[in-house]
Each structure stands twice: as C-alpha cells, then as structure tokens.
Amino acid sequence: MAKKQLATFAGGCFWCMVKPFDTWEGVHQVTSGYTGGHVENPTYQDVKSGTSGHYEAVQISYDPDIIDYQTILDLYWPQIDPTDAGGQFHDRGSQYRTAIFYHDEMQAQLAEASKQRVASSGLFTAPIVTEILPATTFYPAEDYHQDYYKTHKEDYEADRQRSGRDDFIKDHWKK
C-alpha cells in the first residue's frame, strides 16, 4: 500500500497549478480547491468574488518514498511570481495570492528554507511575498475545475497564454 502525504500550494489560478505536479512519479492526485478562508464549503463564485478569504489552491497527495516534499517545493516556486502580493499574472485579487500551506513542522521548516533560497537567489529584486501558512480546511473545487488542463485543453491553453505566466516563467526562472 502506497504512503500518502499532502502538500498544499496557492499559485494564482488553480487551473495552471495542476499540470506541473500531475505527471510526476509518486504523485497520486492533484486536486483544485479552496483554502484559508472564513466561509464553510465555499463555491467558486464565493471565492472568485474575493469575499470568502480563500485562496485558489491545489492539494497534492504524494508518496514521500518516491517524491519528497523538497522536490515538490522545487517544482512549486518556478510556477509563480513570488513578488506579486496582488495576485498572479492577469488574475488579480486576494484569492490569487501565493502561499505554501504546511501540514507539519518539517514542511514549515523546508518551506521557510526554500523561501530564503529564492530570496537570496538574485532572480528577483523585489521582496518575496509568498506566505508560509499552516494548512487549514481544504475544500475541493467543483468537478468541472478538476484536471482542467485535460478536460478543457483549448480553453486552458488560451487562458494560460493570455495570462503571461509562461512568458514570466521563461524570463525569470529559466535563466
């Protein structure tokens, strides 16, 4: 029986945060959802309005004997602009902020250390604003949001292109 641990990240639109983790060996599932807010059982409309306090996020179920948390952190950072406190790319608002939600003290320590490495890397002149927060209740998003890059391939590709995310990644992380 495979071991399972959780990793939870906010990186702007959750549609764009599934694919980077989904194909790695040891990743059991990547679920789009909502976390960090004050409304129980929020809907997409609640979160999109920016009034529920939630982040759009992904929760990754993985086998730590195959892929460790540090590797997952290393996959997370190059998906985001860690200096943008107002959202990500063309998605603006508190629901699109970046955050790492830790599930235990080891994850908290590794997340903080990885944030410090990004801050001292010289890749960015602005401060790193990605928050490191304790994990709270994670609410899976509605079914039509799950695996969006597979189920709505053309819409996903068009939105990703419009967002500027790929250009940012190429310009800042692929140096």
Beta strands, then each sheet from edge to edge (+ up, - down):
strand 1: 5-11
strand 2: 27-35
strand 3: 55-62
strand 4: 87-88
strand 5: 91-92
strand 6: 98-102
strand 7: 131-134
strand 8: 138-140
sheet 1: 7+ 6+ 1- 3+ 2- 8+
sheet 2: 4+ 5-
end
